[in-house]
Amino acid sequence: PDAVRKMVEAASEPGRKGEAVLRLLDIVGAEGPAKLPADVTIECVRVLSQLGLTAEARALAVEALALAHSL
């Protein structure tokens, strides 16, 4: 929860876009979104969209959905 809160705070300030993306990458981790809780995945997708990274948001959402169905 604290990591997500910090990511959302960074995303809310235009000068902290890079920080927000790095925090998001840290949350998702090297293994990808397979084991992320749904609410965290949704927030990550929302933040990417808010930052104007709509293609990346869509890719994360699709990957999370595909991985959830393969578990």
All heavy atoms as a GROMACS GRO file, in nm:
protein
  512
    1PRO      N    1   0.081  -0.122   0.000
    1PRO     CA    2   0.000   0.000   0.000
    1PRO      C    3   0.084   0.128   0.000
    1PRO      O    4   0.051   0.223  -0.068
    1PRO     CB    5  -0.081  -0.010   0.127
    1PRO     CG    6  -0.084  -0.156   0.161
    1PRO     CD    7   0.043  -0.213   0.106
    2ASP      N    8   0.194   0.128   0.075
    2ASP     CA    9   0.277   0.247   0.081
    2ASP      C   10   0.344   0.273  -0.053
    2ASP      O   11   0.352   0.388  -0.098
    2ASP     CB   12   0.383   0.230   0.191
    2ASP     CG   13   0.456   0.360   0.220
    2ASP    OD1   14   0.388   0.464   0.233
    2ASP    OD2   15   0.580   0.357   0.227
    3ALA      N   16   0.389   0.168  -0.119
    3ALA     CA   17   0.454   0.184  -0.250
    3ALA      C   18   0.355   0.238  -0.353
    3ALA      O   19   0.389   0.324  -0.435
    3ALA     CB   20   0.513   0.051  -0.296
    4VAL      N   21   0.232   0.189  -0.348
    4VAL     CA   22   0.129   0.236  -0.441
    4VAL      C   23   0.096   0.381  -0.413
    4VAL      O   24   0.083   0.462  -0.505
    4VAL     CB   25   0.002   0.147  -0.434
    4VAL    CG1   26  -0.110   0.204  -0.518
    4VAL    CG2   27   0.035   0.004  -0.477
    5ARG      N   28   0.085   0.416  -0.286
    5ARG     CA   29   0.056   0.555  -0.249
    5ARG      C   30   0.165   0.649  -0.301
    5ARG      O   31   0.136   0.755  -0.358
    5ARG     CB   32   0.043   0.568  -0.098
    5ARG     CG   33   0.009   0.710  -0.051
    5ARG     CD   34   0.009   0.722   0.101
    5ARG     NE   35   0.134   0.681   0.163
    5ARG     CZ   36   0.248   0.752   0.164
    5ARG    NH1   37   0.251   0.869   0.104
    5ARG    NH2   38   0.356   0.707   0.224
    6LYS      N   39   0.291   0.610  -0.284
    6LYS     CA   40   0.402   0.693  -0.331
    6LYS      C   41   0.402   0.706  -0.483
    6LYS      O   42   0.433   0.811  -0.538
    6LYS     CB   43   0.534   0.637  -0.282
    6LYS     CG   44   0.555   0.656  -0.134
    6LYS     CD   45   0.686   0.597  -0.088
    6LYS     CE   46   0.705   0.617   0.062
    6LYS     NZ   47   0.833   0.561   0.106
    7MET      N   48   0.365   0.597  -0.552
    7MET     CA   49   0.357   0.602  -0.698
    7MET      C   50   0.248   0.700  -0.741
    7MET      O   51   0.268   0.781  -0.832
    7MET     CB   52   0.327   0.463  -0.754
    7MET     CG   53   0.304   0.460  -0.904
    7MET     SD   54   0.241   0.302  -0.965
    7MET     CE   55   0.082   0.288  -0.882
    8VAL      N   56   0.132   0.693  -0.678
    8VAL     CA   57   0.020   0.781  -0.711
    8VAL      C   58   0.057   0.927  -0.683
    8VAL      O   59   0.027   1.016  -0.763
    8VAL     CB   60  -0.107   0.739  -0.634
    8VAL    CG1   61  -0.217   0.842  -0.648
    8VAL    CG2   62  -0.154   0.602  -0.683
    9GLU      N   63   0.124   0.952  -0.572
    9GLU     CA   64   0.168   1.088  -0.540
    9GLU      C   65   0.263   1.141  -0.647
    9GLU      O   66   0.250   1.255  -0.690
    9GLU     CB   67   0.237   1.091  -0.403
    9GLU     CG   68   0.144   1.079  -0.286
    9GLU     CD   69   0.218   1.073  -0.154
    9GLU    OE1   70   0.344   1.086  -0.151
    9GLU    OE2   71   0.151   1.053  -0.051
   10ALA      N   72   0.358   1.059  -0.687
   10ALA     CA   73   0.454   1.102  -0.790
   10ALA      C   74   0.382   1.128  -0.921
   10ALA      O   75   0.415   1.224  -0.993
   10ALA     CB   76   0.563   0.996  -0.807
   11ALA      N   77   0.286   1.045  -0.955
   11ALA     CA   78   0.213   1.060  -1.081
   11ALA      C   79   0.128   1.187  -1.083
   11ALA      O   80   0.098   1.240  -1.190
   11ALA     CB   81   0.125   0.939  -1.106
   12SER      N   82   0.092   1.237  -0.966
   12SER     CA   83   0.006   1.355  -0.961
   12SER      C   84   0.081   1.485  -0.985
   12SER      O   85   0.020   1.590  -1.001
   12SER     CB   86  -0.067   1.361  -0.826
   12SER     OG   87   0.025   1.388  -0.722
   13GLU      N   88   0.215   1.478  -0.988
   13GLU     CA   89   0.296   1.597  -1.013
   13GLU      C   90   0.370   1.582  -1.146
   13GLU      O   91   0.446   1.486  -1.163
   13GLU     CB   92   0.395   1.617  -0.899
   13GLU     CG   93   0.328   1.642  -0.765
   13GLU     CD   94   0.428   1.664  -0.654
   13GLU    OE1   95   0.536   1.720  -0.682
   13GLU    OE2   96   0.398   1.624  -0.540
   14PRO      N   97   0.349   1.674  -1.239
   14PRO     CA   98   0.408   1.663  -1.373
   14PRO      C   99   0.560   1.643  -1.375
   14PRO      O  100   0.612   1.568  -1.456
   14PRO     CB  101   0.370   1.795  -1.440
   14PRO     CG  102   0.251   1.843  -1.366
   14PRO     CD  103   0.267   1.794  -1.226
   15GLY      N  104   0.632   1.704  -1.284
   15GLY     CA  105   0.776   1.694  -1.282
   15GLY      C  106   0.829   1.562  -1.227
   15GLY      O  107   0.950   1.540  -1.224
   16ARG      N  108   0.739   1.475  -1.183
   16ARG     CA  109   0.780   1.349  -1.122
   16ARG      C  110   0.736   1.227  -1.203
   16ARG      O  111   0.727   1.116  -1.151
   16ARG     CB  112   0.724   1.341  -0.980
   16ARG     CG  113   0.780   1.448  -0.888
   16ARG     CD  114   0.716   1.448  -0.753
   16ARG     NE  115   0.744   1.324  -0.680
   16ARG     CZ  116   0.684   1.292  -0.566
   16ARG    NH1  117   0.596   1.374  -0.512
   16ARG    NH2  118   0.713   1.179  -0.506
   17LYS      N  119   0.713   1.246  -1.334
   17LYS     CA  120   0.667   1.137  -1.419
   17LYS      C  121   0.766   1.020  -1.420
   17LYS      O  122   0.727   0.904  -1.406
   17LYS     CB  123   0.645   1.188  -1.562
   17LYS     CG  124   0.596   1.083  -1.658
   17LYS     CD  125   0.571   1.144  -1.796
   17LYS     CE  126   0.522   1.042  -1.895
   17LYS     NZ  127   0.491   1.101  -2.025
   18GLY      N  128   0.894   1.050  -1.433
   18GLY     CA  129   0.995   0.946  -1.433
   18GLY      C  130   0.997   0.867  -1.304
   18GLY      O  131   1.008   0.744  -1.303
   19GLU      N  132   0.984   0.939  -1.192
   19GLU     CA  133   0.979   0.873  -1.062
   19GLU      C  134   0.858   0.781  -1.053
   19GLU      O  135   0.868   0.669  -1.003
   19GLU     CB  136   0.973   0.977  -0.950
   19GLU     CG  137   0.960   0.915  -0.812
   19GLU     CD  138   0.936   1.017  -0.702
   19GLU    OE1  139   0.950   1.139  -0.725
   19GLU    OE2  140   0.901   0.973  -0.591
   20ALA      N  141   0.745   0.829  -1.102
   20ALA     CA  142   0.624   0.747  -1.097
   20ALA      C  143   0.642   0.618  -1.177
   20ALA      O  144   0.603   0.510  -1.131
   20ALA     CB  145   0.504   0.826  -1.150
   21VAL      N  146   0.702   0.629  -1.294
   21VAL     CA  147   0.725   0.511  -1.378
   21VAL      C  148   0.822   0.415  -1.309
   21VAL      O  149   0.799   0.293  -1.307
   21VAL     CB  150   0.776   0.550  -1.518
   21VAL    CG1  151   0.820   0.429  -1.596
   21VAL    CG2  152   0.667   0.627  -1.593
   22LEU      N  153   0.928   0.468  -1.249
   22LEU     CA  154   1.023   0.381  -1.180
   22LEU      C  155   0.958   0.312  -1.060
   22LEU      O  156   0.982   0.193  -1.034
   22LEU     CB  157   1.146   0.462  -1.135
   22LEU     CG  158   1.239   0.505  -1.247
   22LEU    CD1  159   1.348   0.597  -1.192
   22LEU    CD2  160   1.300   0.385  -1.317
   23ARG      N  161   0.874   0.383  -0.988
   23ARG     CA  162   0.803   0.322  -0.875
   23ARG      C  163   0.709   0.212  -0.924
   23ARG      O  164   0.698   0.106  -0.863
   23ARG     CB  165   0.727   0.428  -0.796
   23ARG     CG  166   0.817   0.518  -0.715
   23ARG     CD  167   0.738   0.611  -0.625
   23ARG     NE  168   0.823   0.696  -0.547
   23ARG     CZ  169   0.887   0.661  -0.435
   23ARG    NH1  170   0.873   0.538  -0.389
   23ARG    NH2  171   0.963   0.746  -0.370
   24LEU      N  172   0.643   0.238  -1.036
   24LEU     CA  173   0.554   0.138  -1.094
   24LEU      C  174   0.633   0.013  -1.134
   24LEU      O  175   0.591  -0.100  -1.106
   24LEU     CB  176   0.483   0.197  -1.216
   24LEU     CG  177   0.376   0.109  -1.278
   24LEU    CD1  178   0.261   0.194  -1.324
   24LEU    CD2  179   0.431   0.029  -1.393
   25LEU      N  180   0.746   0.032  -1.197
   25LEU     CA  181   0.829  -0.082  -1.236
   25LEU      C  182   0.874  -0.162  -1.114
   25LEU      O  183   0.881  -0.285  -1.118
   25LEU     CB  184   0.951  -0.035  -1.316
   25LEU     CG  185   0.921   0.016  -1.456
   25LEU    CD1  186   1.045   0.078  -1.517
   25LEU    CD2  187   0.867  -0.095  -1.544
   26ASP      N  188   0.904  -0.093  -1.005
   26ASP     CA  189   0.943  -0.160  -0.882
   26ASP      C  190   0.827  -0.242  -0.825
   26ASP      O  191   0.845  -0.353  -0.776
   26ASP     CB  192   0.992  -0.058  -0.780
   26ASP     CG  193   1.053  -0.124  -0.657
   26ASP    OD1  194   1.137  -0.214  -0.673
   26ASP    OD2  195   1.016  -0.084  -0.545
   27ILE      N  196   0.707  -0.188  -0.833
   27ILE     CA  197   0.588  -0.258  -0.783
   27ILE      C  198   0.562  -0.384  -0.866
   27ILE      O  199   0.538  -0.492  -0.812
   27ILE     CB  200   0.464  -0.165  -0.784
   27ILE    CG1  201   0.480  -0.057  -0.677
   27ILE    CG2  202   0.336  -0.245  -0.763
   27ILE    CD1  203   0.380   0.057  -0.689
   28VAL      N  204   0.567  -0.370  -0.997
   28VAL     CA  205   0.541  -0.484  -1.086
   28VAL      C  206   0.651  -0.588  -1.073
   28VAL      O  207   0.624  -0.708  -1.069
   28VAL     CB  208   0.524  -0.437  -1.232
   28VAL    CG1  209   0.513  -0.556  -1.326
   28VAL    CG2  210   0.401  -0.347  -1.246
   29GLY      N  211   0.774  -0.543  -1.064
   29GLY     CA  212   0.887  -0.634  -1.045
   29GLY      C  213   0.928  -0.708  -1.170
   29GLY      O  214   0.862  -0.701  -1.274
   30ALA      N  215   1.038  -0.780  -1.158
   30ALA     CA  216   1.096  -0.851  -1.272
   30ALA      C  217   1.009  -0.965  -1.321
   30ALA      O  218   1.015  -1.004  -1.437
   30ALA     CB  219   1.234  -0.903  -1.235
   31GLU      N  220   0.926  -1.019  -1.234
   31GLU     CA  221   0.842  -1.132  -1.271
   31GLU      C  222   0.712  -1.091  -1.340
   31GLU      O  223   0.636  -1.176  -1.384
   31GLU     CB  224   0.811  -1.217  -1.148
   31GLU     CG  225   0.936  -1.283  -1.090
   31GLU     CD  226   0.906  -1.369  -0.971
   31GLU    OE1  227   0.788  -1.405  -0.948
   31GLU    OE2  228   1.002  -1.401  -0.899
   32GLY      N  229   0.687  -0.962  -1.346
   32GLY     CA  230   0.566  -0.915  -1.412
   32GLY      C  231   0.445  -0.914  -1.320
   32GLY      O  232   0.456  -0.938  -1.201
   33PRO      N  233   0.329  -0.890  -1.376
   33PRO     CA  234   0.209  -0.868  -1.296
   33PRO      C  235   0.135  -0.996  -1.252
   33PRO      O  236   0.027  -0.986  -1.196
   33PRO     CB  237   0.121  -0.785  -1.389
   33PRO     CG  238   0.158  -0.834  -1.525
   33PRO     CD  239   0.307  -0.860  -1.517
   34ALA      N  240   0.191  -1.112  -1.275
   34ALA     CA  241   0.119  -1.237  -1.247
   34ALA      C  242   0.071  -1.248  -1.103
   34ALA      O  243  -0.039  -1.295  -1.077
   34ALA     CB  244   0.206  -1.357  -1.282
   35LYS      N  245   0.152  -1.204  -1.008
   35LYS     CA  246   0.118  -1.222  -0.866
   35LYS      C  247   0.070  -1.095  -0.798
   35LYS      O  248   0.051  -1.094  -0.677
   35LYS     CB  249   0.238  -1.280  -0.792
   35LYS     CG  250   0.274  -1.419  -0.842
   35LYS     CD  251   0.390  -1.477  -0.765
   35LYS     CE  252   0.424  -1.616  -0.821
   35LYS     NZ  253   0.541  -1.672  -0.757
   36LEU      N  254   0.049  -0.990  -0.876
   36LEU     CA  255  -0.001  -0.865  -0.817
   36LEU      C  256  -0.149  -0.878  -0.783
   36LEU      O  257  -0.226  -0.936  -0.860
   36LEU     CB  258   0.015  -0.749  -0.916
   36LEU     CG  259   0.152  -0.691  -0.938
   36LEU    CD1  260   0.145  -0.578  -1.040
   36LEU    CD2  261   0.212  -0.640  -0.809
   37PRO      N  262  -0.190  -0.822  -0.671
   37PRO     CA  263  -0.333  -0.817  -0.643
   37PRO      C  264  -0.404  -0.734  -0.750
   37PRO      O  265  -0.345  -0.641  -0.807
   37PRO     CB  266  -0.341  -0.747  -0.507
   37PRO     CG  267  -0.205  -0.761  -0.447
   37PRO     CD  268  -0.109  -0.767  -0.563
   38ALA      N  269  -0.527  -0.767  -0.778
   38ALA     CA  270  -0.602  -0.699  -0.884
   38ALA      C  271  -0.609  -0.548  -0.862
   38ALA      O  272  -0.593  -0.471  -0.957
   38ALA     CB  273  -0.743  -0.757  -0.894
   39ASP      N  274  -0.630  -0.504  -0.737
   39ASP     CA  275  -0.641  -0.361  -0.712
   39ASP      C  276  -0.510  -0.287  -0.741
   39ASP      O  277  -0.511  -0.174  -0.790
   39ASP     CB  278  -0.690  -0.333  -0.571
   39ASP     CG  279  -0.599  -0.387  -0.462
   39ASP    OD1  280  -0.531  -0.489  -0.484
   39ASP    OD2  281  -0.596  -0.327  -0.352
   40VAL      N  282  -0.398  -0.351  -0.717
   40VAL     CA  283  -0.268  -0.290  -0.746
   40VAL      C  284  -0.247  -0.283  -0.898
   40VAL      O  285  -0.202  -0.181  -0.950
   40VAL     CB  286  -0.154  -0.368  -0.678
   40VAL    CG1  287  -0.018  -0.315  -0.720
   40VAL    CG2  288  -0.169  -0.360  -0.526
   41THR      N  289  -0.282  -0.388  -0.967
   41THR     CA  290  -0.271  -0.389  -1.113
   41THR      C  291  -0.356  -0.279  -1.173
   41THR      O  292  -0.311  -0.204  -1.261
   41THR     CB  293  -0.312  -0.526  -1.171
   41THR    OG1  294  -0.230  -0.627  -1.113
   41THR    CG2  295  -0.299  -0.529  -1.322
   42ILE      N  296  -0.477  -0.266  -1.127
   42ILE     CA  297  -0.569  -0.163  -1.176
   42ILE      C  298  -0.510  -0.024  -1.152
   42ILE      O  299  -0.514   0.063  -1.241
   42ILE     CB  300  -0.708  -0.178  -1.111
   42ILE    CG1  301  -0.775  -0.304  -1.162
   42ILE    CG2  302  -0.795  -0.054  -1.135
   42ILE    CD1  303  -0.897  -0.347  -1.083
   43GLU      N  304  -0.454  -0.002  -1.035
   43GLU     CA  305  -0.396   0.129  -1.004
   43GLU      C  306  -0.275   0.157  -1.093
   43GLU      O  307  -0.256   0.270  -1.140
   43GLU     CB  308  -0.357   0.137  -0.856
   43GLU     CG  309  -0.328   0.275  -0.808
   43GLU     CD  310  -0.447   0.369  -0.816
   43GLU    OE1  311  -0.563   0.326  -0.821
   43GLU    OE2  312  -0.423   0.492  -0.821
   44CYS      N  313  -0.195   0.056  -1.120
   44CYS     CA  314  -0.079   0.074  -1.209
   44CYS      C  315  -0.125   0.109  -1.351
   44CYS      O  316  -0.068   0.198  -1.414
   44CYS     CB  317   0.006  -0.053  -1.210
   44CYS     SG  318   0.099  -0.081  -1.057
   45VAL      N  319  -0.226   0.042  -1.398
   45VAL     CA  320  -0.280   0.072  -1.531
   45VAL      C  321  -0.337   0.214  -1.534
   45VAL      O  322  -0.313   0.290  -1.628
   45VAL     CB  323  -0.387  -0.033  -1.572
   45VAL    CG1  324  -0.463   0.011  -1.697
   45VAL    CG2  325  -0.323  -0.169  -1.592
   46ARG      N  326  -0.407   0.251  -1.430
   46ARG     CA  327  -0.464   0.386  -1.422
   46ARG      C  328  -0.355   0.492  -1.424
   46ARG      O  329  -0.364   0.593  -1.494
   46ARG     CB  330  -0.549   0.400  -1.295
   46ARG     CG  331  -0.628   0.530  -1.291
   46ARG     CD  332  -0.685   0.557  -1.153
   46ARG     NE  333  -0.582   0.584  -1.054
   46ARG     CZ  334  -0.510   0.697  -1.047
   46ARG    NH1  335  -0.529   0.794  -1.134
   46ARG    NH2  336  -0.419   0.713  -0.953
   47VAL      N  337  -0.248   0.470  -1.348
   47VAL     CA  338  -0.138   0.566  -1.342
   47VAL      C  339  -0.070   0.579  -1.478
   47VAL      O  340  -0.040   0.690  -1.523
   47VAL     CB  341  -0.038   0.528  -1.231
   47VAL    CG1  342   0.094   0.601  -1.247
   47VAL    CG2  343  -0.097   0.558  -1.094
   48LEU      N  344  -0.046   0.467  -1.544
   48LEU     CA  345   0.015   0.475  -1.677
   48LEU      C  346  -0.074   0.556  -1.773
   48LEU      O  347  -0.023   0.639  -1.848
   48LEU     CB  348   0.039   0.335  -1.733
   48LEU     CG  349   0.156   0.258  -1.674
   48LEU    CD1  350   0.154   0.113  -1.720
   48LEU    CD2  351   0.288   0.324  -1.710
   49SER      N  352  -0.202   0.534  -1.767
   49SER     CA  353  -0.295   0.611  -1.852
   49SER      C  354  -0.290   0.758  -1.816
   49SER      O  355  -0.286   0.844  -1.905
   49SER     CB  356  -0.437   0.559  -1.836
   49SER     OG  357  -0.449   0.430  -1.888
   50GLN      N  358  -0.290   0.788  -1.688
   50GLN     CA  359  -0.285   0.927  -1.641
   50GLN      C  360  -0.158   0.997  -1.690
   50GLN      O  361  -0.161   1.116  -1.721
   50GLN     CB  362  -0.288   0.929  -1.488
   50GLN     CG  363  -0.271   1.066  -1.425
   50GLN     CD  364  -0.261   1.057  -1.273
   50GLN    OE1  365  -0.315   0.965  -1.212
   50GLN    NE2  366  -0.194   1.151  -1.213
   51LEU      N  367  -0.049   0.921  -1.699
   51LEU     CA  368   0.078   0.978  -1.744
   51LEU      C  369   0.087   0.990  -1.895
   51LEU      O  370   0.188   1.035  -1.949
   51LEU     CB  371   0.194   0.893  -1.692
   51LEU     CG  372   0.213   0.892  -1.540
   51LEU    CD1  373   0.320   0.790  -1.501
   51LEU    CD2  374   0.248   1.031  -1.488
   52GLY      N  375  -0.018   0.947  -1.965
   52GLY     CA  376  -0.018   0.955  -2.110
   52GLY      C  377   0.047   0.834  -2.177
   52GLY      O  378   0.071   0.836  -2.297
   53LEU      N  379   0.074   0.732  -2.101
   53LEU     CA  380   0.137   0.611  -2.153
   53LEU      C  381   0.028   0.506  -2.178
   53LEU      O  382   0.027   0.398  -2.118
   53LEU     CB  383   0.242   0.560  -2.054
   53LEU     CG  384   0.355   0.661  -2.024
   53LEU    CD1  385   0.440   0.615  -1.907
   53LEU    CD2  386   0.441   0.682  -2.148
   54THR      N  387  -0.063   0.538  -2.269
   54THR     CA  388  -0.180   0.453  -2.291
   54THR      C  389  -0.144   0.318  -2.352
   54THR      O  390  -0.206   0.217  -2.316
   54THR     CB  391  -0.285   0.524  -2.377
   54THR    OG1  392  -0.224   0.568  -2.498
   54THR    CG2  393  -0.342   0.645  -2.304
   55ALA      N  394  -0.048   0.315  -2.441
   55ALA     CA  395  -0.008   0.186  -2.501
   55ALA      C  396   0.052   0.095  -2.394
   55ALA      O  397   0.025  -0.026  -2.390
   55ALA     CB  398   0.091   0.207  -2.615
   56GLU      N  399   0.131   0.153  -2.305
   56GLU     CA  400   0.192   0.076  -2.198
   56GLU      C  401   0.087   0.031  -2.098
   56GLU      O  402   0.094  -0.082  -2.046
   56GLU     CB  403   0.301   0.159  -2.128
   56GLU     CG  404   0.422   0.184  -2.214
   56GLU     CD  405   0.407   0.297  -2.316
   56GLU    OE1  406   0.299   0.361  -2.323
   56GLU    OE2  407   0.503   0.321  -2.391
   57ALA      N  408  -0.011   0.116  -2.071
   57ALA     CA  409  -0.120   0.079  -1.981
   57ALA      C  410  -0.198  -0.039  -2.038
   57ALA      O  411  -0.229  -0.135  -1.966
   57ALA     CB  412  -0.213   0.199  -1.959
   58ARG      N  413  -0.227  -0.032  -2.165
   58ARG     CA  414  -0.300  -0.140  -2.231
   58ARG      C  415  -0.219  -0.270  -2.229
   58ARG      O  416  -0.270  -0.377  -2.200
   58ARG     CB  417  -0.333  -0.102  -2.375
   58ARG     CG  418  -0.415  -0.206  -2.448
   58ARG     CD  419  -0.446  -0.158  -2.589
   58ARG     NE  420  -0.505  -0.026  -2.586
   58ARG     CZ  421  -0.633   0.000  -2.608
   58ARG    NH1  422  -0.714  -0.097  -2.640
   58ARG    NH2  423  -0.680   0.122  -2.602
   59ALA      N  424  -0.088  -0.260  -2.255
   59ALA     CA  425  -0.002  -0.379  -2.255
   59ALA      C  426   0.003  -0.442  -2.117
   59ALA      O  427  -0.004  -0.566  -2.104
   59ALA     CB  428   0.138  -0.341  -2.302
   60LEU      N  429   0.013  -0.361  -2.013
   60LEU     CA  430   0.014  -0.414  -1.876
   60LEU      C  431  -0.118  -0.482  -1.844
   60LEU      O  432  -0.120  -0.592  -1.787
   60LEU     CB  433   0.043  -0.303  -1.775
   60LEU     CG  434   0.042  -0.345  -1.629
   60LEU    CD1  435   0.147  -0.452  -1.601
   60LEU    CD2  436   0.063  -0.224  -1.539
   61ALA      N  437  -0.228  -0.420  -1.882
   61ALA     CA  438  -0.360  -0.477  -1.856
   61ALA      C  439  -0.378  -0.610  -1.928
   61ALA      O  440  -0.426  -0.708  -1.870
   61ALA     CB  441  -0.469  -0.379  -1.898
   62VAL      N  442  -0.337  -0.616  -2.053
   62VAL     CA  443  -0.350  -0.740  -2.132
   62VAL      C  444  -0.263  -0.850  -2.072
   62VAL      O  445  -0.307  -0.964  -2.057
   62VAL     CB  446  -0.316  -0.714  -2.280
   62VAL    CG1  447  -0.300  -0.844  -2.357
   62VAL    CG2  448  -0.422  -0.627  -2.344
   63GLU      N  449  -0.139  -0.815  -2.036
   63GLU     CA  450  -0.049  -0.916  -1.979
   63GLU      C  451  -0.104  -0.968  -1.846
   63GLU      O  452  -0.103  -1.088  -1.820
   63GLU     CB  453   0.090  -0.857  -1.957
   63GLU     CG  454   0.188  -0.960  -1.904
   63GLU     CD  455   0.330  -0.908  -1.889
   63GLU    OE1  456   0.358  -0.793  -1.928
   63GLU    OE2  457   0.413  -0.984  -1.838
   64ALA      N  458  -0.151  -0.877  -1.762
   64ALA     CA  459  -0.206  -0.919  -1.633
   64ALA      C  460  -0.328  -1.009  -1.652
   64ALA      O  461  -0.343  -1.111  -1.582
   64ALA     CB  462  -0.244  -0.796  -1.550
   65LEU      N  463  -0.413  -0.975  -1.745
   65LEU     CA  464  -0.532  -1.055  -1.773
   65LEU      C  465  -0.493  -1.193  -1.826
   65LEU      O  466  -0.546  -1.296  -1.782
   65LEU     CB  467  -0.622  -0.983  -1.872
   65LEU     CG  468  -0.754  -1.050  -1.906
   65LEU    CD1  469  -0.839  -1.065  -1.780
   65LEU    CD2  470  -0.828  -0.970  -2.011
   66ALA      N  471  -0.398  -1.197  -1.918
   66ALA     CA  472  -0.354  -1.325  -1.975
   66ALA      C  473  -0.291  -1.413  -1.868
   66ALA      O  474  -0.316  -1.534  -1.863
   66ALA     CB  475  -0.255  -1.301  -2.089
   67LEU      N  476  -0.209  -1.353  -1.782
   67LEU     CA  477  -0.143  -1.431  -1.678
   67LEU      C  478  -0.243  -1.479  -1.573
   67LEU      O  479  -0.229  -1.589  -1.520
   67LEU     CB  480  -0.033  -1.349  -1.613
   67LEU     CG  481   0.089  -1.321  -1.701
   67LEU    CD1  482   0.181  -1.221  -1.634
   67LEU    CD2  483   0.161  -1.450  -1.733
   68ALA      N  484  -0.343  -1.400  -1.543
   68ALA     CA  485  -0.443  -1.440  -1.445
   68ALA      C  486  -0.521  -1.562  -1.493
   68ALA      O  487  -0.557  -1.649  -1.413
   68ALA     CB  488  -0.539  -1.324  -1.418
   69HIS      N  489  -0.544  -1.570  -1.622
   69HIS     CA  490  -0.619  -1.683  -1.676
   69HIS      C  491  -0.533  -1.808  -1.693
   69HIS      O  492  -0.586  -1.916  -1.708
   69HIS     CB  493  -0.684  -1.646  -1.809
   69HIS     CG  494  -0.802  -1.556  -1.792
   69HIS    ND1  495  -0.921  -1.601  -1.738
   69HIS    CD2  496  -0.819  -1.425  -1.815
   69HIS    CE1  497  -1.006  -1.501  -1.731
   69HIS    NE2  498  -0.946  -1.392  -1.776
   70SER      N  499  -0.400  -1.790  -1.689
   70SER     CA  500  -0.312  -1.905  -1.706
   70SER      C  501  -0.274  -1.970  -1.573
   70SER      O  502  -0.214  -2.075  -1.571
   70SER     CB  503  -0.185  -1.866  -1.782
   70SER     OG  504  -0.106  -1.779  -1.702
   71LEU      N  505  -0.309  -1.904  -1.461
   71LEU     CA  506  -0.273  -1.958  -1.329
   71LEU      C  507  -0.365  -2.068  -1.286
   71LEU      O  508  -0.470  -2.091  -1.312
   71LEU     CB  509  -0.272  -1.846  -1.224
   71LEU     CG  510  -0.165  -1.741  -1.243
   71LEU    CD1  511  -0.179  -1.635  -1.135
   71LEU    CD2  512  -0.027  -1.802  -1.235
   0.00000   0.00000   0.00000
